Amino acid sequence: MDIKRAYRFRFYPTPEQEQVLARTFGCARFAYNHMLRLRSDAWFQRQERVGYHETSAALTALKKTPEHAWLNEVSSVPVQQALRHLKTAFANFFAKRARYPSFKRKDAPQSAEYTTSAFRWDAAKRELRLAKMDEALCIRWSRTIPKAAKLTTLTLSLDAAGRYFASLLCDDTATPKPKVQGRVGIDLGLTHFAILSTGEKIASPRTFRNCEVRLGRRQRAMARAKLGSKNRAKLKRKVARLHAHITDARRDFLHKLSTRLISENQVIVLETLAVKNMLRHRSLAKSISDASWSEFVRQLEYKAQWAGRTLIGIDRWYPSSKRCSSCGHTQGSMSLSVRAWTCPQCGTQHDRDVNAARNILAAGLAVSAHGEAVNPVLL
């Protein structure tokens, strides 16, 4: 199966490369903001539509003016790609998939996208060279890019913690994994991140909760610092580094767990959850966000597709916790405080979460047997 696969690596630029990247980020950001203002003014003031071709012509004319000659000091490809990103942002807005495009800030994370005409990739030497940059990037190759993969796009980024990353988008081929006999139902939770139908309970990493006190201390120190001072900038970098640590730890946990489940099971069944609605809960919203259920399901979806696995989602209203997995008897109302219960029909003692996971698996297999393939989508 032909797929698009991205390989993300951290790299360490030299001082000269940092200057080139800073100018490139600045030019791409300026082009995006300038053309966003041009399109907004044309519509709100004169009700005129300005598209990508008009902004591209305006950028060409802008580069010829003496006051904007500095736009020619960097590669033209990232600057031109910024206009395509603006076009995509407006398309998403008109399709009601996103809000109205906003201006890019100088102190926010930066990025620049290069197409094949603006970089050279030597797969044998694993060297990556950019246009208008003499030396190759010093990249930490933490993964091996397959020789058959065709590199199409390169995105360089600088995050709020001051780290540089190179994301290589490739045309690749996904090979299905050998079939296995495992089948598992998963009940997602907060105390335990996932409870499997096999009886295994996977503890929640609580990445944000474990760093919450330290993060609050650093944020209060930054709030007390004088605006525009070097001390405030230093404290802001510390806050960003802690946020990056939380994000990296959470992503590492989710990738390892999703990869393990895909490798061990041929059929995976999940309960469809309305996460956006659940985030309105004033007491549980922070813990639900920390759990990142949506990201976990997203990873399972594309990994199952690549590996040739079956991923099934059951209806969110299915009474998985209240139904006995042995005889099928369904209890009445059951509060969240009840963690174990005994079926009055057959006398089986149930762990609430394990019983729910077993019911989810049974319901998913029933859905699969009737030929109904429903992928879980967390809204």
PLY file of the C-alpha trace (Angstrom):
ply
format ascii 1.0
element vertex 379
property float x
property float y
property float z
element edge 378
property int vertex1
property int vertex2
end_header
0.00 0.00 0.00
1.39 3.39 -1.03
1.45 5.84 1.87
2.90 9.16 2.97
5.30 8.71 5.88
7.13 11.45 7.79
10.46 10.96 9.54
11.26 13.58 12.17
14.80 14.17 13.40
16.46 16.72 15.61
19.37 18.65 14.14
21.98 21.05 15.47
22.79 23.98 13.16
26.05 25.89 13.22
25.96 29.62 14.13
26.04 30.50 10.41
23.20 28.08 9.67
21.20 29.53 12.56
21.42 32.95 10.94
20.30 31.61 7.57
17.41 29.74 9.19
16.39 32.81 11.21
16.23 34.88 8.01
14.32 32.12 6.23
11.78 31.80 9.04
11.40 35.58 9.10
10.86 35.90 5.35
8.30 33.08 5.29
6.47 34.60 8.25
6.51 38.07 6.66
5.12 36.76 3.36
2.33 34.89 5.16
1.34 37.88 7.31
1.64 40.42 4.49
-0.57 38.42 2.13
-3.05 37.63 4.90
-3.45 41.39 5.45
-3.74 41.89 1.68
-6.50 39.29 1.32
-8.36 40.47 4.43
-8.33 44.14 3.38
-9.42 43.27 -0.15
-12.46 41.41 1.14
-13.55 43.46 4.16
-12.94 46.85 2.56
-13.70 46.29 -1.13
-15.42 42.85 -1.20
-12.78 41.59 -3.64
-11.55 38.01 -3.69
-7.78 37.53 -3.77
-6.46 34.03 -4.39
-3.10 32.29 -4.48
-2.14 33.52 -7.97
-2.77 37.15 -7.02
-0.69 36.84 -3.84
2.11 35.13 -5.79
2.20 38.01 -8.28
2.14 40.50 -5.39
5.10 38.73 -3.77
7.09 38.90 -7.02
6.42 42.64 -7.26
7.29 43.07 -3.59
10.72 41.49 -4.06
11.56 44.06 -6.75
11.09 47.03 -4.41
14.24 48.38 -2.68
12.73 48.28 0.82
11.93 44.57 0.47
15.05 43.44 -1.37
16.03 41.40 1.70
13.43 38.81 0.68
15.87 37.70 -2.05
18.57 36.80 0.48
16.98 33.43 1.27
15.67 30.58 -0.85
12.47 31.54 -2.64
10.87 28.12 -2.08
9.97 28.45 1.66
8.62 31.95 1.01
6.47 30.66 -1.85
5.32 27.70 0.25
4.07 30.16 2.89
1.55 31.44 0.33
0.37 27.89 -0.31
-0.08 27.39 3.43
-2.16 30.57 3.50
-4.27 29.22 0.64
-4.84 25.99 2.61
-5.74 27.97 5.75
-8.44 29.88 3.86
-9.72 26.67 2.26
-10.08 25.09 5.70
-11.85 28.20 6.97
-14.38 28.26 4.12
-14.96 24.53 4.58
-15.66 25.22 8.29
-12.79 22.99 9.40
-10.86 25.80 11.09
-11.11 29.39 12.27
-10.17 32.45 10.25
-6.39 32.50 9.61
-4.40 34.45 12.18
-1.09 36.26 11.93
2.10 34.40 12.79
4.06 35.74 15.76
7.79 36.28 15.90
8.12 34.65 19.33
6.00 31.60 18.40
7.36 28.31 16.97
8.76 28.85 13.46
8.79 26.62 10.40
9.84 26.64 6.74
8.93 24.10 4.07
11.27 23.11 1.23
10.38 21.17 -1.90
12.81 18.97 -3.84
14.13 21.92 -5.86
15.48 23.61 -2.72
17.45 20.80 -1.08
19.71 17.89 -1.96
19.39 14.52 -0.25
22.22 11.99 -0.46
20.76 8.71 0.83
24.09 6.88 0.72
25.91 9.45 2.86
22.76 10.55 4.70
23.54 14.18 3.94
20.96 16.93 3.64
21.95 20.25 2.07
19.71 23.28 1.70
19.69 25.98 -0.96
21.86 29.00 -0.07
23.56 27.02 2.70
27.11 25.71 2.24
27.36 22.99 4.89
25.13 19.96 5.33
22.83 19.89 8.35
24.12 18.07 11.41
21.19 15.71 11.93
20.88 13.10 14.66
19.71 10.09 12.66
17.65 8.23 15.27
15.88 6.13 12.61
16.77 4.61 9.27
14.98 5.90 6.18
14.22 3.01 3.78
16.11 3.16 0.51
12.87 2.73 -1.43
11.32 5.81 0.20
11.24 8.88 -2.05
11.79 12.16 -0.23
9.32 14.80 -1.46
9.14 17.59 1.13
11.38 18.86 3.92
10.05 20.97 6.80
12.47 22.65 9.19
11.04 23.91 12.48
12.14 25.69 15.64
9.98 25.02 18.69
9.42 27.24 21.72
12.07 25.32 23.66
14.75 26.32 21.14
15.06 22.89 19.49
15.49 22.46 15.72
13.73 19.62 13.91
13.78 18.34 10.34
10.67 16.50 9.13
11.19 14.48 5.95
7.98 13.55 4.11
8.42 10.49 1.88
6.43 8.42 -0.56
6.69 4.98 1.01
5.08 1.55 0.90
3.44 -0.07 3.94
3.91 -3.83 4.20
1.20 -5.66 6.20
2.42 -7.56 9.26
2.00 -11.34 9.52
-1.43 -12.31 10.85
-1.76 -13.20 14.53
-4.52 -14.81 16.58
-4.86 -12.11 19.24
-8.12 -10.17 19.70
-8.56 -7.49 22.33
-11.20 -5.11 23.61
-10.02 -1.84 25.19
-11.81 0.24 27.79
-10.17 3.66 28.14
-10.04 5.31 31.55
-8.26 7.87 33.73
-6.91 5.98 36.77
-5.81 3.27 34.34
-5.22 4.54 30.83
-6.41 1.30 29.22
-8.03 -1.86 30.56
-7.76 -4.84 28.22
-10.21 -7.69 27.86
-7.37 -10.03 28.87
-7.53 -8.53 32.38
-4.39 -6.40 32.02
-4.58 -2.86 33.35
-2.19 -0.28 31.91
-1.49 2.55 34.33
-2.00 6.12 33.18
1.32 8.00 32.79
-0.24 11.25 34.10
2.50 13.21 32.37
0.97 16.63 32.95
-0.23 15.90 36.48
3.25 14.77 37.54
4.79 18.05 36.30
1.91 20.36 37.24
3.45 21.74 40.44
6.83 22.39 38.83
5.17 23.96 35.80
3.04 26.27 37.95
6.12 27.40 39.88
7.95 28.30 36.69
4.94 30.09 35.21
4.50 32.22 38.35
8.18 33.15 38.27
7.84 34.17 34.61
4.73 36.24 35.39
6.66 38.20 38.04
9.53 39.02 35.67
9.61 42.36 33.88
8.14 42.39 30.38
10.81 42.45 27.70
13.66 41.61 30.10
16.29 38.93 29.48
15.28 37.22 32.70
11.70 36.85 31.46
12.93 35.40 28.16
15.06 32.91 30.10
12.12 31.87 32.29
9.87 31.60 29.26
12.36 29.19 27.70
12.30 27.08 30.89
8.50 26.90 30.78
8.63 25.89 27.11
11.19 23.16 27.85
8.97 21.67 30.54
5.99 21.73 28.16
8.17 19.98 25.57
9.15 17.34 28.13
5.48 16.67 28.92
4.58 16.40 25.23
7.49 14.12 24.40
6.81 11.79 27.35
3.12 11.52 26.46
3.85 10.89 22.77
6.44 8.23 23.65
3.95 6.38 25.87
1.18 6.46 23.26
3.41 5.29 20.43
4.85 2.38 22.41
1.43 1.22 23.60
-0.28 1.53 20.21
2.58 -0.26 18.45
2.47 -3.08 20.99
-1.30 -3.56 20.62
-1.06 -3.56 16.83
1.75 -6.12 16.89
0.03 -8.53 19.29
-3.57 -8.43 18.03
-5.31 -8.97 14.72
-8.60 -7.41 15.89
-8.82 -4.39 18.19
-12.14 -3.08 19.47
-12.69 0.32 21.07
-15.61 2.27 22.41
-16.40 5.47 20.51
-16.14 8.43 22.87
-17.34 12.01 22.48
-14.19 13.58 23.90
-15.15 17.16 22.98
-18.30 16.82 25.06
-16.43 15.14 27.91
-13.96 18.05 28.06
-16.80 20.26 29.30
-16.72 18.43 32.64
-15.27 20.96 35.07
-13.65 18.33 37.32
-12.32 15.83 34.78
-11.42 18.05 31.80
-7.74 18.39 32.76
-7.28 14.65 33.32
-9.07 13.80 30.07
-6.83 16.19 28.14
-3.79 14.70 29.85
-4.84 11.19 28.80
-4.90 12.14 25.06
-7.44 9.49 24.04
-7.95 11.13 20.65
-4.27 10.92 19.77
-4.15 7.29 20.92
-7.06 6.33 18.65
-5.54 8.29 15.75
-2.33 6.29 16.08
-4.23 3.02 16.25
-6.19 3.92 13.11
-3.25 4.55 10.80
-1.06 1.81 12.30
-3.87 -0.72 11.89
-4.32 0.33 8.27
-0.59 0.00 7.56
-0.27 -3.36 9.37
-3.39 -4.94 7.89
-5.19 -5.13 11.24
-8.92 -4.72 11.92
-9.97 -1.79 14.11
-13.63 -1.71 15.18
-15.54 0.96 17.07
-18.77 0.23 18.92
-21.59 2.63 19.74
-20.88 5.05 22.56
-24.23 4.22 24.20
-23.51 0.52 24.49
-23.86 -0.40 28.23
-20.47 -2.12 28.47
-19.98 -1.44 32.20
-23.48 -2.47 33.29
-23.84 -5.68 31.28
-22.65 -9.01 32.64
-20.07 -10.51 30.27
-21.04 -14.02 31.42
-24.84 -14.14 31.10
-25.75 -10.84 29.39
-27.83 -9.43 32.25
-27.89 -5.61 32.26
-27.90 -3.71 35.53
-29.78 -0.49 36.13
-28.00 2.76 36.89
-24.45 2.36 38.17
-22.42 5.29 39.53
-18.73 5.75 38.74
-17.85 5.01 42.36
-18.84 1.34 41.87
-15.63 -0.39 40.78
-16.76 -4.00 41.37
-20.18 -5.64 41.34
-21.86 -9.05 41.42
-24.33 -10.11 38.76
-27.70 -10.87 40.45
-28.60 -13.26 37.63
-25.61 -15.64 37.58
-23.65 -14.54 40.66
-20.45 -13.73 38.74
-18.22 -11.16 40.41
-16.98 -8.48 38.03
-14.26 -5.89 38.00
-16.13 -3.00 36.39
-13.41 -2.05 33.87
-12.34 -5.57 32.89
-15.99 -6.55 32.42
-16.49 -3.47 30.21
-13.45 -4.39 28.08
-14.78 -7.94 27.59
-18.20 -6.63 26.57
-16.56 -4.21 24.14
-14.66 -7.06 22.51
-17.82 -9.20 22.24
-19.81 -6.32 20.74
-17.02 -5.56 18.26
-16.81 -9.16 17.11
-20.59 -9.17 16.63
-20.34 -6.02 14.53
-17.55 -7.59 12.45
-19.55 -10.80 11.96
-22.47 -8.82 10.51
-20.12 -7.09 8.06
-20.38 -3.65 9.62
-17.00 -1.93 9.73
-17.17 1.11 11.96
-13.94 2.91 12.76
-13.83 4.69 16.13
-13.74 8.44 15.70
-13.39 10.60 18.80
-15.23 13.85 18.19
0 1
1 2
2 3
3 4
4 5
5 6
6 7
7 8
8 9
9 10
10 11
11 12
12 13
13 14
14 15
15 16
16 17
17 18
18 19
19 20
20 21
21 22
22 23
23 24
24 25
25 26
26 27
27 28
28 29
29 30
30 31
31 32
32 33
33 34
34 35
35 36
36 37
37 38
38 39
39 40
40 41
41 42
42 43
43 44
44 45
45 46
46 47
47 48
48 49
49 50
50 51
51 52
52 53
53 54
54 55
55 56
56 57
57 58
58 59
59 60
60 61
61 62
62 63
63 64
64 65
65 66
66 67
67 68
68 69
69 70
70 71
71 72
72 73
73 74
74 75
75 76
76 77
77 78
78 79
79 80
80 81
81 82
82 83
83 84
84 85
85 86
86 87
87 88
88 89
89 90
90 91
91 92
92 93
93 94
94 95
95 96
96 97
97 98
98 99
99 100
100 101
101 102
102 103
103 104
104 105
105 106
106 107
107 108
108 109
109 110
110 111
111 112
112 113
113 114
114 115
115 116
116 117
117 118
118 119
119 120
120 121
121 122
122 123
123 124
124 125
125 126
126 127
127 128
128 129
129 130
130 131
131 132
132 133
133 134
134 135
135 136
136 137
137 138
138 139
139 140
140 141
141 142
142 143
143 144
144 145
145 146
146 147
147 148
148 149
149 150
150 151
151 152
152 153
153 154
154 155
155 156
156 157
157 158
158 159
159 160
160 161
161 162
162 163
163 164
164 165
165 166
166 167
167 168
168 169
169 170
170 171
171 172
172 173
173 174
174 175
175 176
176 177
177 178
178 179
179 180
180 181
181 182
182 183
183 184
184 185
185 186
186 187
187 188
188 189
189 190
190 191
191 192
192 193
193 194
194 195
195 196
196 197
197 198
198 199
199 200
200 201
201 202
202 203
203 204
204 205
205 206
206 207
207 208
208 209
209 210
210 211
211 212
212 213
213 214
214 215
215 216
216 217
217 218
218 219
219 220
220 221
221 222
222 223
223 224
224 225
225 226
226 227
227 228
228 229
229 230
230 231
231 232
232 233
233 234
234 235
235 236
236 237
237 238
238 239
239 240
240 241
241 242
242 243
243 244
244 245
245 246
246 247
247 248
248 249
249 250
250 251
251 252
252 253
253 254
254 255
255 256
256 257
257 258
258 259
259 260
260 261
261 262
262 263
263 264
264 265
265 266
266 267
267 268
268 269
269 270
270 271
271 272
272 273
273 274
274 275
275 276
276 277
277 278
278 279
279 280
280 281
281 282
282 283
283 284
284 285
285 286
286 287
287 288
288 289
289 290
290 291
291 292
292 293
293 294
294 295
295 296
296 297
297 298
298 299
299 300
300 301
301 302
302 303
303 304
304 305
305 306
306 307
307 308
308 309
309 310
310 311
311 312
312 313
313 314
314 315
315 316
316 317
317 318
318 319
319 320
320 321
321 322
322 323
323 324
324 325
325 326
326 327
327 328
328 329
329 330
330 331
331 332
332 333
333 334
334 335
335 336
336 337
337 338
338 339
339 340
340 341
341 342
342 343
343 344
344 345
345 346
346 347
347 348
348 349
349 350
350 351
351 352
352 353
353 354
354 355
355 356
356 357
357 358
358 359
359 360
360 361
361 362
362 363
363 364
364 365
365 366
366 367
367 368
368 369
369 370
370 371
371 372
372 373
373 374
374 375
375 376
376 377
377 378
